[in-house]
Amino acid sequence: QNYLDNFWPDLKAAHELFESILQARREREIESQENNGKEYPEHLPLEVLEAGIKSGRYIQGALSVNKHRAQLEAFVRLQGFSSKETG
């Protein structure tokens, strides 16, 4: 903040970016505190997952992510199904 104020006081975009980064850090700290210091929320217990798979609420399979379009393309290959079967 001091660097921007002293050397780039008129560079509005840099000041906005700095404020945006600060806000994101604050939000992440709040989320971390809400999750008792854990960066990610807890996973479901194994018993709940197994019951959910048996009831059909959840599916089990291998996650495949396109390495070239990771943010846009992924699929789950279900266990027990070959690529030639249709469901």
PyMOL Python script that loads the backbone (N, CA, C, O; Angstrom):
from pymol import cmd

cmd.read_pdbstr("""\
ATOM      1  N   GLN A   1       0.835  -1.186   0.000  1.00  0.00           N
ATOM      2  CA  GLN A   1       0.000   0.000   0.000  1.00  0.00           C
ATOM      3  C   GLN A   1       0.881   1.252   0.000  1.00  0.00           C
ATOM      4  O   GLN A   1       0.640   2.184  -0.767  1.00  0.00           O
ATOM      5  N   ASN A   2       1.896   1.269   0.858  1.00  0.00           N
ATOM      6  CA  ASN A   2       2.785   2.441   0.935  1.00  0.00           C
ATOM      7  C   ASN A   2       3.507   2.675  -0.383  1.00  0.00           C
ATOM      8  O   ASN A   2       3.642   3.813  -0.832  1.00  0.00           O
ATOM      9  N   TYR A   3       3.969   1.596  -0.999  1.00  0.00           N
ATOM     10  CA  TYR A   3       4.665   1.721  -2.279  1.00  0.00           C
ATOM     11  C   TYR A   3       3.759   2.380  -3.312  1.00  0.00           C
ATOM     12  O   TYR A   3       4.171   3.314  -4.000  1.00  0.00           O
ATOM     13  N   LEU A   4       2.537   1.896  -3.419  1.00  0.00           N
ATOM     14  CA  LEU A   4       1.602   2.473  -4.383  1.00  0.00           C
ATOM     15  C   LEU A   4       1.298   3.925  -4.064  1.00  0.00           C
ATOM     16  O   LEU A   4       1.262   4.768  -4.960  1.00  0.00           O
ATOM     17  N   ASP A   5       1.078   4.218  -2.784  1.00  0.00           N
ATOM     18  CA  ASP A   5       0.770   5.591  -2.390  1.00  0.00           C
ATOM     19  C   ASP A   5       1.922   6.541  -2.688  1.00  0.00           C
ATOM     20  O   ASP A   5       1.701   7.672  -3.123  1.00  0.00           O
ATOM     21  N   ASN A   6       3.151   6.088  -2.456  1.00  0.00           N
ATOM     22  CA  ASN A   6       4.315   6.963  -2.628  1.00  0.00           C
ATOM     23  C   ASN A   6       4.764   7.098  -4.075  1.00  0.00           C
ATOM     24  O   ASN A   6       5.113   8.195  -4.512  1.00  0.00           O
ATOM     25  N   PHE A   7       4.763   5.994  -4.829  1.00  0.00           N
ATOM     26  CA  PHE A   7       5.338   6.038  -6.167  1.00  0.00           C
ATOM     27  C   PHE A   7       4.312   6.051  -7.299  1.00  0.00           C
ATOM     28  O   PHE A   7       4.622   6.492  -8.406  1.00  0.00           O
ATOM     29  N   TRP A   8       3.113   5.579  -7.040  1.00  0.00           N
ATOM     30  CA  TRP A   8       2.085   5.514  -8.078  1.00  0.00           C
ATOM     31  C   TRP A   8       0.739   6.025  -7.554  1.00  0.00           C
ATOM     32  O   TRP A   8      -0.264   5.318  -7.655  1.00  0.00           O
ATOM     33  N   PRO A   9       0.700   7.214  -7.009  1.00  0.00           N
ATOM     34  CA  PRO A   9      -0.549   7.699  -6.407  1.00  0.00           C
ATOM     35  C   PRO A   9      -1.704   7.862  -7.404  1.00  0.00           C
ATOM     36  O   PRO A   9      -2.869   7.800  -7.012  1.00  0.00           O
ATOM     37  N   ASP A  10      -1.391   8.070  -8.683  1.00  0.00           N
ATOM     38  CA  ASP A  10      -2.441   8.306  -9.679  1.00  0.00           C
ATOM     39  C   ASP A  10      -2.812   7.065 -10.489  1.00  0.00           C
ATOM     40  O   ASP A  10      -3.674   7.135 -11.364  1.00  0.00           O
ATOM     41  N   LEU A  11      -2.173   5.939 -10.208  1.00  0.00           N
ATOM     42  CA  LEU A  11      -2.425   4.721 -10.973  1.00  0.00           C
ATOM     43  C   LEU A  11      -3.621   3.982 -10.352  1.00  0.00           C
ATOM     44  O   LEU A  11      -3.466   3.076  -9.533  1.00  0.00           O
ATOM     45  N   LYS A  12      -4.802   4.404 -10.772  1.00  0.00           N
ATOM     46  CA  LYS A  12      -6.050   3.912 -10.177  1.00  0.00           C
ATOM     47  C   LYS A  12      -6.204   2.397 -10.291  1.00  0.00           C
ATOM     48  O   LYS A  12      -6.648   1.756  -9.339  1.00  0.00           O
ATOM     49  N   ALA A  13      -5.848   1.814 -11.430  1.00  0.00           N
ATOM     50  CA  ALA A  13      -6.002   0.374 -11.647  1.00  0.00           C
ATOM     51  C   ALA A  13      -5.171  -0.430 -10.650  1.00  0.00           C
ATOM     52  O   ALA A  13      -5.630  -1.460 -10.155  1.00  0.00           O
ATOM     53  N   ALA A  14      -3.964   0.021 -10.351  1.00  0.00           N
ATOM     54  CA  ALA A  14      -3.103  -0.683  -9.397  1.00  0.00           C
ATOM     55  C   ALA A  14      -3.695  -0.614  -7.992  1.00  0.00           C
ATOM     56  O   ALA A  14      -3.652  -1.598  -7.255  1.00  0.00           O
ATOM     57  N   HIS A  15      -4.236   0.519  -7.622  1.00  0.00           N
ATOM     58  CA  HIS A  15      -4.864   0.669  -6.302  1.00  0.00           C
ATOM     59  C   HIS A  15      -6.114  -0.212  -6.191  1.00  0.00           C
ATOM     60  O   HIS A  15      -6.363  -0.806  -5.142  1.00  0.00           O
ATOM     61  N   GLU A  16      -6.893  -0.293  -7.264  1.00  0.00           N
ATOM     62  CA  GLU A  16      -8.082  -1.143  -7.261  1.00  0.00           C
ATOM     63  C   GLU A  16      -7.700  -2.616  -7.157  1.00  0.00           C
ATOM     64  O   GLU A  16      -8.345  -3.382  -6.440  1.00  0.00           O
ATOM     65  N   LEU A  17      -6.647  -3.008  -7.877  1.00  0.00           N
ATOM     66  CA  LEU A  17      -6.173  -4.386  -7.812  1.00  0.00           C
ATOM     67  C   LEU A  17      -5.698  -4.717  -6.402  1.00  0.00           C
ATOM     68  O   LEU A  17      -6.009  -5.785  -5.874  1.00  0.00           O
ATOM     69  N   PHE A  18      -4.946  -3.808  -5.795  1.00  0.00           N
ATOM     70  CA  PHE A  18      -4.468  -4.016  -4.431  1.00  0.00           C
ATOM     71  C   PHE A  18      -5.639  -4.198  -3.466  1.00  0.00           C
ATOM     72  O   PHE A  18      -5.614  -5.101  -2.630  1.00  0.00           O
ATOM     73  N   GLU A  19      -6.648  -3.362  -3.570  1.00  0.00           N
ATOM     74  CA  GLU A  19      -7.824  -3.474  -2.699  1.00  0.00           C
ATOM     75  C   GLU A  19      -8.561  -4.789  -2.932  1.00  0.00           C
ATOM     76  O   GLU A  19      -9.063  -5.403  -1.991  1.00  0.00           O
ATOM     77  N   SER A  20      -8.623  -5.213  -4.186  1.00  0.00           N
ATOM     78  CA  SER A  20      -9.275  -6.478  -4.513  1.00  0.00           C
ATOM     79  C   SER A  20      -8.534  -7.654  -3.877  1.00  0.00           C
ATOM     80  O   SER A  20      -9.160  -8.573  -3.350  1.00  0.00           O
ATOM     81  N   ILE A  21      -7.216  -7.624  -3.925  1.00  0.00           N
ATOM     82  CA  ILE A  21      -6.404  -8.684  -3.307  1.00  0.00           C
ATOM     83  C   ILE A  21      -6.599  -8.678  -1.794  1.00  0.00           C
ATOM     84  O   ILE A  21      -6.756  -9.737  -1.188  1.00  0.00           O
ATOM     85  N   LEU A  22      -6.592  -7.507  -1.185  1.00  0.00           N
ATOM     86  CA  LEU A  22      -6.816  -7.417   0.260  1.00  0.00           C
ATOM     87  C   LEU A  22      -8.180  -7.990   0.644  1.00  0.00           C
ATOM     88  O   LEU A  22      -8.288  -8.727   1.624  1.00  0.00           O
ATOM     89  N   GLN A  23      -9.209  -7.659  -0.115  1.00  0.00           N
ATOM     90  CA  GLN A  23     -10.558  -8.149   0.166  1.00  0.00           C
ATOM     91  C   GLN A  23     -10.612  -9.669   0.049  1.00  0.00           C
ATOM     92  O   GLN A  23     -11.234 -10.330   0.881  1.00  0.00           O
ATOM     93  N   ALA A  24      -9.966 -10.231  -0.976  1.00  0.00           N
ATOM     94  CA  ALA A  24      -9.948 -11.682  -1.159  1.00  0.00           C
ATOM     95  C   ALA A  24      -9.238 -12.361   0.008  1.00  0.00           C
ATOM     96  O   ALA A  24      -9.679 -13.411   0.475  1.00  0.00           O
ATOM     97  N   ARG A  25      -8.147 -11.773   0.479  1.00  0.00           N
ATOM     98  CA  ARG A  25      -7.431 -12.335   1.628  1.00  0.00           C
ATOM     99  C   ARG A  25      -8.285 -12.287   2.885  1.00  0.00           C
ATOM    100  O   ARG A  25      -8.293 -13.235   3.670  1.00  0.00           O
ATOM    101  N   ARG A  26      -9.004 -11.185   3.077  1.00  0.00           N
ATOM    102  CA  ARG A  26      -9.890 -11.077   4.247  1.00  0.00           C
ATOM    103  C   ARG A  26     -10.975 -12.150   4.210  1.00  0.00           C
ATOM    104  O   ARG A  26     -11.258 -12.794   5.220  1.00  0.00           O
ATOM    105  N   GLU A  27     -11.572 -12.332   3.045  1.00  0.00           N
ATOM    106  CA  GLU A  27     -12.629 -13.336   2.900  1.00  0.00           C
ATOM    107  C   GLU A  27     -12.083 -14.734   3.156  1.00  0.00           C
ATOM    108  O   GLU A  27     -12.747 -15.552   3.793  1.00  0.00           O
ATOM    109  N   ARG A  28     -10.883 -15.014   2.668  1.00  0.00           N
ATOM    110  CA  ARG A  28     -10.276 -16.330   2.892  1.00  0.00           C
ATOM    111  C   ARG A  28      -9.985 -16.557   4.370  1.00  0.00           C
ATOM    112  O   ARG A  28     -10.176 -17.663   4.875  1.00  0.00           O
ATOM    113  N   GLU A  29      -9.526 -15.523   5.065  1.00  0.00           N
ATOM    114  CA  GLU A  29      -9.270 -15.644   6.502  1.00  0.00           C
ATOM    115  C   GLU A  29     -10.563 -15.902   7.269  1.00  0.00           C
ATOM    116  O   GLU A  29     -10.580 -16.704   8.203  1.00  0.00           O
ATOM    117  N   ILE A  30     -11.650 -15.225   6.879  1.00  0.00           N
ATOM    118  CA  ILE A  30     -12.941 -15.430   7.533  1.00  0.00           C
ATOM    119  C   ILE A  30     -13.419 -16.864   7.303  1.00  0.00           C
ATOM    120  O   ILE A  30     -13.890 -17.516   8.235  1.00  0.00           O
ATOM    121  N   GLU A  31     -13.300 -17.359   6.063  1.00  0.00           N
ATOM    122  CA  GLU A  31     -13.691 -18.731   5.758  1.00  0.00           C
ATOM    123  C   GLU A  31     -12.862 -19.725   6.555  1.00  0.00           C
ATOM    124  O   GLU A  31     -13.385 -20.726   7.045  1.00  0.00           O
ATOM    125  N   SER A  32     -11.573 -19.449   6.686  1.00  0.00           N
ATOM    126  CA  SER A  32     -10.687 -20.332   7.441  1.00  0.00           C
ATOM    127  C   SER A  32     -11.103 -20.373   8.907  1.00  0.00           C
ATOM    128  O   SER A  32     -11.088 -21.435   9.528  1.00  0.00           O
ATOM    129  N   GLN A  33     -11.476 -19.212   9.466  1.00  0.00           N
ATOM    130  CA  GLN A  33     -11.926 -19.167  10.855  1.00  0.00           C
ATOM    131  C   GLN A  33     -13.238 -19.919  11.026  1.00  0.00           C
ATOM    132  O   GLN A  33     -13.438 -20.600  12.031  1.00  0.00           O
ATOM    133  N   GLU A  34     -14.137 -19.797  10.044  1.00  0.00           N
ATOM    134  CA  GLU A  34     -15.420 -20.500  10.105  1.00  0.00           C
ATOM    135  C   GLU A  34     -15.228 -22.011  10.018  1.00  0.00           C
ATOM    136  O   GLU A  34     -16.038 -22.772  10.548  1.00  0.00           O
ATOM    137  N   ASN A  35     -14.155 -22.450   9.348  1.00  0.00           N
ATOM    138  CA  ASN A  35     -13.869 -23.877   9.207  1.00  0.00           C
ATOM    139  C   ASN A  35     -12.855 -24.345  10.252  1.00  0.00           C
ATOM    140  O   ASN A  35     -12.161 -25.342  10.052  1.00  0.00           O
ATOM    141  N   ASN A  36     -12.777 -23.616  11.366  1.00  0.00           N
ATOM    142  CA  ASN A  36     -11.854 -23.951  12.460  1.00  0.00           C
ATOM    143  C   ASN A  36     -10.414 -24.060  11.993  1.00  0.00           C
ATOM    144  O   ASN A  36      -9.702 -24.980  12.396  1.00  0.00           O
ATOM    145  N   GLY A  37      -9.980 -23.150  11.162  1.00  0.00           N
ATOM    146  CA  GLY A  37      -8.599 -23.111  10.704  1.00  0.00           C
ATOM    147  C   GLY A  37      -8.289 -24.032   9.546  1.00  0.00           C
ATOM    148  O   GLY A  37      -7.158 -24.045   9.061  1.00  0.00           O
ATOM    149  N   LYS A  38      -9.255 -24.798   9.091  1.00  0.00           N
ATOM    150  CA  LYS A  38      -9.044 -25.716   7.978  1.00  0.00           C
ATOM    151  C   LYS A  38      -9.319 -24.988   6.675  1.00  0.00           C
ATOM    152  O   LYS A  38     -10.291 -24.243   6.552  1.00  0.00           O
ATOM    153  N   GLU A  39      -8.449 -25.217   5.713  1.00  0.00           N
ATOM    154  CA  GLU A  39      -8.598 -24.522   4.435  1.00  0.00           C
ATOM    155  C   GLU A  39      -9.809 -25.027   3.650  1.00  0.00           C
ATOM    156  O   GLU A  39     -10.458 -24.262   2.937  1.00  0.00           O
ATOM    157  N   TYR A  40     -10.105 -26.316   3.787  1.00  0.00           N
ATOM    158  CA  TYR A  40     -11.221 -26.914   3.067  1.00  0.00           C
ATOM    159  C   TYR A  40     -12.215 -27.496   4.065  1.00  0.00           C
ATOM    160  O   TYR A  40     -11.823 -27.925   5.150  1.00  0.00           O
ATOM    161  N   PRO A  41     -13.500 -27.514   3.710  1.00  0.00           N
ATOM    162  CA  PRO A  41     -14.483 -28.127   4.618  1.00  0.00           C
ATOM    163  C   PRO A  41     -14.244 -29.632   4.733  1.00  0.00           C
ATOM    164  O   PRO A  41     -13.620 -30.244   3.866  1.00  0.00           O
ATOM    165  N   GLU A  42     -14.744 -30.206   5.804  1.00  0.00           N
ATOM    166  CA  GLU A  42     -14.580 -31.637   6.055  1.00  0.00           C
ATOM    167  C   GLU A  42     -15.252 -32.463   4.959  1.00  0.00           C
ATOM    168  O   GLU A  42     -16.262 -32.062   4.382  1.00  0.00           O
ATOM    169  N   HIS A  43     -14.659 -33.629   4.692  1.00  0.00           N
ATOM    170  CA  HIS A  43     -15.295 -34.600   3.804  1.00  0.00           C
ATOM    171  C   HIS A  43     -16.382 -35.317   4.585  1.00  0.00           C
ATOM    172  O   HIS A  43     -16.372 -35.334   5.816  1.00  0.00           O
ATOM    173  N   LEU A  44     -17.298 -35.896   3.871  1.00  0.00           N
ATOM    174  CA  LEU A  44     -18.331 -36.688   4.525  1.00  0.00           C
ATOM    175  C   LEU A  44     -17.695 -37.946   5.116  1.00  0.00           C
ATOM    176  O   LEU A  44     -16.734 -38.472   4.554  1.00  0.00           O
ATOM    177  N   PRO A  45     -18.215 -38.429   6.234  1.00  0.00           N
ATOM    178  CA  PRO A  45     -17.690 -39.670   6.811  1.00  0.00           C
ATOM    179  C   PRO A  45     -17.884 -40.842   5.845  1.00  0.00           C
ATOM    180  O   PRO A  45     -18.824 -40.848   5.050  1.00  0.00           O
ATOM    181  N   LEU A  46     -16.996 -41.826   5.919  1.00  0.00           N
ATOM    182  CA  LEU A  46     -17.036 -42.976   5.033  1.00  0.00           C
ATOM    183  C   LEU A  46     -18.379 -43.689   5.082  1.00  0.00           C
ATOM    184  O   LEU A  46     -18.887 -44.126   4.049  1.00  0.00           O
ATOM    185  N   GLU A  47     -18.956 -43.811   6.270  1.00  0.00           N
ATOM    186  CA  GLU A  47     -20.238 -44.509   6.404  1.00  0.00           C
ATOM    187  C   GLU A  47     -21.331 -43.802   5.605  1.00  0.00           C
ATOM    188  O   GLU A  47     -22.160 -44.450   4.967  1.00  0.00           O
ATOM    189  N   VAL A  48     -21.325 -42.474   5.644  1.00  0.00           N
ATOM    190  CA  VAL A  48     -22.331 -41.692   4.916  1.00  0.00           C
ATOM    191  C   VAL A  48     -22.137 -41.870   3.411  1.00  0.00           C
ATOM    192  O   VAL A  48     -23.108 -42.020   2.670  1.00  0.00           O
ATOM    193  N   LEU A  49     -20.882 -41.854   2.963  1.00  0.00           N
ATOM    194  CA  LEU A  49     -20.607 -42.045   1.540  1.00  0.00           C
ATOM    195  C   LEU A  49     -21.041 -43.433   1.068  1.00  0.00           C
ATOM    196  O   LEU A  49     -21.683 -43.577   0.027  1.00  0.00           O
ATOM    197  N   GLU A  50     -20.679 -44.450   1.850  1.00  0.00           N
ATOM    198  CA  GLU A  50     -21.050 -45.815   1.463  1.00  0.00           C
ATOM    199  C   GLU A  50     -22.568 -45.988   1.397  1.00  0.00           C
ATOM    200  O   GLU A  50     -23.081 -46.609   0.466  1.00  0.00           O
ATOM    201  N   ALA A  51     -23.281 -45.445   2.373  1.00  0.00           N
ATOM    202  CA  ALA A  51     -24.743 -45.527   2.368  1.00  0.00           C
ATOM    203  C   ALA A  51     -25.312 -44.757   1.179  1.00  0.00           C
ATOM    204  O   ALA A  51     -26.269 -45.209   0.550  1.00  0.00           O
ATOM    205  N   GLY A  52     -24.735 -43.606   0.868  1.00  0.00           N
ATOM    206  CA  GLY A  52     -25.194 -42.810  -0.266  1.00  0.00           C
ATOM    207  C   GLY A  52     -24.963 -43.502  -1.591  1.00  0.00           C
ATOM    208  O   GLY A  52     -25.783 -43.390  -2.502  1.00  0.00           O
ATOM    209  N   ILE A  53     -23.848 -44.223  -1.711  1.00  0.00           N
ATOM    210  CA  ILE A  53     -23.573 -44.978  -2.942  1.00  0.00           C
ATOM    211  C   ILE A  53     -24.572 -46.115  -3.082  1.00  0.00           C
ATOM    212  O   ILE A  53     -25.104 -46.345  -4.168  1.00  0.00           O
ATOM    213  N   LYS A  54     -24.832 -46.833  -1.986  1.00  0.00           N
ATOM    214  CA  LYS A  54     -25.795 -47.950  -2.027  1.00  0.00           C
ATOM    215  C   LYS A  54     -27.201 -47.473  -2.370  1.00  0.00           C
ATOM    216  O   LYS A  54     -27.933 -48.155  -3.087  1.00  0.00           O
ATOM    217  N   SER A  55     -27.583 -46.295  -1.855  1.00  0.00           N
ATOM    218  CA  SER A  55     -28.935 -45.796  -2.098  1.00  0.00           C
ATOM    219  C   SER A  55     -29.079 -45.128  -3.461  1.00  0.00           C
ATOM    220  O   SER A  55     -30.195 -44.855  -3.903  1.00  0.00           O
ATOM    221  N   GLY A  56     -27.960 -44.862  -4.127  1.00  0.00           N
ATOM    222  CA  GLY A  56     -28.006 -44.201  -5.429  1.00  0.00           C
ATOM    223  C   GLY A  56     -27.917 -42.690  -5.346  1.00  0.00           C
ATOM    224  O   GLY A  56     -27.955 -42.010  -6.371  1.00  0.00           O
ATOM    225  N   ARG A  57     -27.798 -42.157  -4.140  1.00  0.00           N
ATOM    226  CA  ARG A  57     -27.676 -40.700  -3.992  1.00  0.00           C
ATOM    227  C   ARG A  57     -26.331 -40.220  -4.533  1.00  0.00           C
ATOM    228  O   ARG A  57     -26.254 -39.148  -5.134  1.00  0.00           O
ATOM    229  N   TYR A  58     -25.272 -41.002  -4.327  1.00  0.00           N
ATOM    230  CA  TYR A  58     -23.935 -40.673  -4.817  1.00  0.00           C
ATOM    231  C   TYR A  58     -23.508 -41.726  -5.821  1.00  0.00           C
ATOM    232  O   TYR A  58     -24.027 -42.842  -5.831  1.00  0.00           O
ATOM    233  N   ILE A  59     -22.560 -41.358  -6.663  1.00  0.00           N
ATOM    234  CA  ILE A  59     -21.976 -42.314  -7.592  1.00  0.00           C
ATOM    235  C   ILE A  59     -20.504 -42.467  -7.248  1.00  0.00           C
ATOM    236  O   ILE A  59     -19.906 -41.588  -6.629  1.00  0.00           O
ATOM    237  N   GLN A  60     -19.921 -43.599  -7.657  1.00  0.00           N
ATOM    238  CA  GLN A  60     -18.515 -43.848  -7.402  1.00  0.00           C
ATOM    239  C   GLN A  60     -17.843 -44.101  -8.731  1.00  0.00           C
ATOM    240  O   GLN A  60     -18.353 -44.848  -9.566  1.00  0.00           O
ATOM    241  N   GLY A  61     -16.700 -43.481  -8.922  1.00  0.00           N
ATOM    242  CA  GLY A  61     -15.979 -43.678 -10.167  1.00  0.00           C
ATOM    243  C   GLY A  61     -14.670 -42.936 -10.156  1.00  0.00           C
ATOM    244  O   GLY A  61     -14.265 -42.362  -9.145  1.00  0.00           O
ATOM    245  N   ALA A  62     -14.015 -42.958 -11.296  1.00  0.00           N
ATOM    246  CA  ALA A  62     -12.729 -42.286 -11.458  1.00  0.00           C
ATOM    247  C   ALA A  62     -12.948 -40.953 -12.172  1.00  0.00           C
ATOM    248  O   ALA A  62     -13.574 -40.903 -13.231  1.00  0.00           O
ATOM    249  N   LEU A  63     -12.431 -39.882 -11.587  1.00  0.00           N
ATOM    250  CA  LEU A  63     -12.548 -38.551 -12.181  1.00  0.00           C
ATOM    251  C   LEU A  63     -11.447 -38.360 -13.209  1.00  0.00           C
ATOM    252  O   LEU A  63     -10.267 -38.524 -12.898  1.00  0.00           O
ATOM    253  N   SER A  64     -11.821 -38.017 -14.417  1.00  0.00           N
ATOM    254  CA  SER A  64     -10.854 -37.721 -15.476  1.00  0.00           C
ATOM    255  C   SER A  64     -11.009 -36.253 -15.849  1.00  0.00           C
ATOM    256  O   SER A  64     -12.113 -35.784 -16.127  1.00  0.00           O
ATOM    257  N   VAL A  65      -9.897 -35.538 -15.851  1.00  0.00           N
ATOM    258  CA  VAL A  65      -9.900 -34.109 -16.152  1.00  0.00           C
ATOM    259  C   VAL A  65      -9.039 -33.871 -17.385  1.00  0.00           C
ATOM    260  O   VAL A  65      -7.912 -34.359 -17.458  1.00  0.00           O
ATOM    261  N   ASN A  66      -9.561 -33.125 -18.355  1.00  0.00           N
ATOM    262  CA  ASN A  66      -8.816 -32.779 -19.556  1.00  0.00           C
ATOM    263  C   ASN A  66      -7.671 -31.853 -19.167  1.00  0.00           C
ATOM    264  O   ASN A  66      -7.910 -30.755 -18.666  1.00  0.00           O
ATOM    265  N   LYS A  67      -6.421 -32.283 -19.391  1.00  0.00           N
ATOM    266  CA  LYS A  67      -5.279 -31.485 -18.947  1.00  0.00           C
ATOM    267  C   LYS A  67      -5.135 -30.178 -19.717  1.00  0.00           C
ATOM    268  O   LYS A  67      -4.475 -29.254 -19.243  1.00  0.00           O
ATOM    269  N   HIS A  68      -5.732 -30.090 -20.880  1.00  0.00           N
ATOM    270  CA  HIS A  68      -5.638 -28.864 -21.671  1.00  0.00           C
ATOM    271  C   HIS A  68      -6.798 -27.902 -21.403  1.00  0.00           C
ATOM    272  O   HIS A  68      -6.693 -26.706 -21.675  1.00  0.00           O
ATOM    273  N   ARG A  69      -7.891 -28.425 -20.874  1.00  0.00           N
ATOM    274  CA  ARG A  69      -9.071 -27.605 -20.594  1.00  0.00           C
ATOM    275  C   ARG A  69      -9.618 -27.956 -19.220  1.00  0.00           C
ATOM    276  O   ARG A  69     -10.817 -28.187 -19.058  1.00  0.00           O
ATOM    277  N   ALA A  70      -8.725 -27.995 -18.222  1.00  0.00           N
ATOM    278  CA  ALA A  70      -9.069 -28.492 -16.891  1.00  0.00           C
ATOM    279  C   ALA A  70     -10.232 -27.743 -16.250  1.00  0.00           C
ATOM    280  O   ALA A  70     -11.006 -28.351 -15.510  1.00  0.00           O
ATOM    281  N   GLN A  71     -10.379 -26.463 -16.505  1.00  0.00           N
ATOM    282  CA  GLN A  71     -11.461 -25.703 -15.888  1.00  0.00           C
ATOM    283  C   GLN A  71     -12.794 -25.918 -16.591  1.00  0.00           C
ATOM    284  O   GLN A  71     -13.841 -25.528 -16.076  1.00  0.00           O
ATOM    285  N   LEU A  72     -12.757 -26.539 -17.770  1.00  0.00           N
ATOM    286  CA  LEU A  72     -13.979 -26.665 -18.558  1.00  0.00           C
ATOM    287  C   LEU A  72     -14.419 -28.104 -18.799  1.00  0.00           C
ATOM    288  O   LEU A  72     -15.606 -28.351 -19.014  1.00  0.00           O
ATOM    289  N   GLU A  73     -13.485 -29.064 -18.769  1.00  0.00           N
ATOM    290  CA  GLU A  73     -13.817 -30.406 -19.181  1.00  0.00           C
ATOM    291  C   GLU A  73     -13.359 -31.455 -18.186  1.00  0.00           C
ATOM    292  O   GLU A  73     -12.174 -31.548 -17.865  1.00  0.00           O
ATOM    293  N   ALA A  74     -14.300 -32.240 -17.703  1.00  0.00           N
ATOM    294  CA  ALA A  74     -14.009 -33.367 -16.822  1.00  0.00           C
ATOM    295  C   ALA A  74     -15.202 -34.311 -16.860  1.00  0.00           C
ATOM    296  O   ALA A  74     -16.317 -33.903 -17.184  1.00  0.00           O
ATOM    297  N   PHE A  75     -14.961 -35.566 -16.529  1.00  0.00           N
ATOM    298  CA  PHE A  75     -16.053 -36.523 -16.436  1.00  0.00           C
ATOM    299  C   PHE A  75     -15.700 -37.593 -15.417  1.00  0.00           C
ATOM    300  O   PHE A  75     -14.538 -37.759 -15.047  1.00  0.00           O
ATOM    301  N   VAL A  76     -16.721 -38.317 -14.968  1.00  0.00           N
ATOM    302  CA  VAL A  76     -16.539 -39.416 -14.025  1.00  0.00           C
ATOM    303  C   VAL A  76     -16.833 -40.713 -14.759  1.00  0.00           C
ATOM    304  O   VAL A  76     -17.919 -40.904 -15.306  1.00  0.00           O
ATOM    305  N   ARG A  77     -15.843 -41.605 -14.760  1.00  0.00           N
ATOM    306  CA  ARG A  77     -16.034 -42.935 -15.351  1.00  0.00           C
ATOM    307  C   ARG A  77     -16.536 -43.832 -14.240  1.00  0.00           C
ATOM    308  O   ARG A  77     -15.810 -44.115 -13.287  1.00  0.00           O
ATOM    309  N   LEU A  78     -17.780 -44.281 -14.358  1.00  0.00           N
ATOM    310  CA  LEU A  78     -18.414 -45.083 -13.317  1.00  0.00           C
ATOM    311  C   LEU A  78     -17.770 -46.452 -13.219  1.00  0.00           C
ATOM    312  O   LEU A  78     -17.434 -47.062 -14.234  1.00  0.00           O
ATOM    313  N   GLN A  79     -17.598 -46.933 -11.999  1.00  0.00           N
ATOM    314  CA  GLN A  79     -17.041 -48.268 -11.802  1.00  0.00           C
ATOM    315  C   GLN A  79     -18.082 -49.299 -12.178  1.00  0.00           C
ATOM    316  O   GLN A  79     -19.266 -49.135 -11.885  1.00  0.00           O
ATOM    317  N   GLY A  80     -17.637 -50.365 -12.831  1.00  0.00           N
ATOM    318  CA  GLY A  80     -18.547 -51.428 -13.214  1.00  0.00           C
ATOM    319  C   GLY A  80     -19.167 -51.237 -14.591  1.00  0.00           C
ATOM    320  O   GLY A  80     -19.930 -52.097 -15.033  1.00  0.00           O
ATOM    321  N   PHE A  81     -18.873 -50.157 -15.276  1.00  0.00           N
ATOM    322  CA  PHE A  81     -19.401 -49.899 -16.607  1.00  0.00           C
ATOM    323  C   PHE A  81     -18.240 -49.797 -17.589  1.00  0.00           C
ATOM    324  O   PHE A  81     -17.262 -49.103 -17.311  1.00  0.00           O
ATOM    325  N   SER A  82     -18.329 -50.466 -18.716  1.00  0.00           N
ATOM    326  CA  SER A  82     -17.305 -50.293 -19.733  1.00  0.00           C
ATOM    327  C   SER A  82     -17.689 -49.121 -20.625  1.00  0.00           C
ATOM    328  O   SER A  82     -18.831 -48.663 -20.582  1.00  0.00           O
ATOM    329  N   SER A  83     -16.767 -48.638 -21.421  1.00  0.00           N
ATOM    330  CA  SER A  83     -17.058 -47.489 -22.275  1.00  0.00           C
ATOM    331  C   SER A  83     -18.054 -47.838 -23.383  1.00  0.00           C
ATOM    332  O   SER A  83     -18.632 -46.940 -23.996  1.00  0.00           O
ATOM    333  N   LYS A  84     -18.264 -49.145 -23.649  1.00  0.00           N
ATOM    334  CA  LYS A  84     -19.200 -49.542 -24.701  1.00  0.00           C
ATOM    335  C   LYS A  84     -20.634 -49.678 -24.197  1.00  0.00           C
ATOM    336  O   LYS A  84     -21.578 -49.697 -24.987  1.00  0.00           O
ATOM    337  N   GLU A  85     -20.793 -49.774 -22.869  1.00  0.00           N
ATOM    338  CA  GLU A  85     -22.138 -49.920 -22.317  1.00  0.00           C
ATOM    339  C   GLU A  85     -22.844 -48.575 -22.289  1.00  0.00           C
ATOM    340  O   GLU A  85     -22.216 -47.528 -22.135  1.00  0.00           O
ATOM    341  N   THR A  86     -24.140 -48.623 -22.437  1.00  0.00           N
ATOM    342  CA  THR A  86     -24.940 -47.410 -22.283  1.00  0.00           C
ATOM    343  C   THR A  86     -25.945 -47.664 -21.177  1.00  0.00           C
ATOM    344  O   THR A  86     -26.402 -48.791 -20.984  1.00  0.00           O
ATOM    345  N   GLY A  87     -26.292 -46.590 -20.440  1.00  0.00           N
ATOM    346  CA  GLY A  87     -27.178 -46.799 -19.306  1.00  0.00           C
ATOM    347  C   GLY A  87     -28.412 -46.104 -19.427  1.00  0.00           C
ATOM    348  O   GLY A  87     -29.259 -46.191 -18.538  1.00  0.00           O
TER     349      GLY A  87
END
""", "prot")
cmd.dss("prot")
cmd.show_as("cartoon", "prot")
cmd.util.cbc("prot")
cmd.orient("prot")
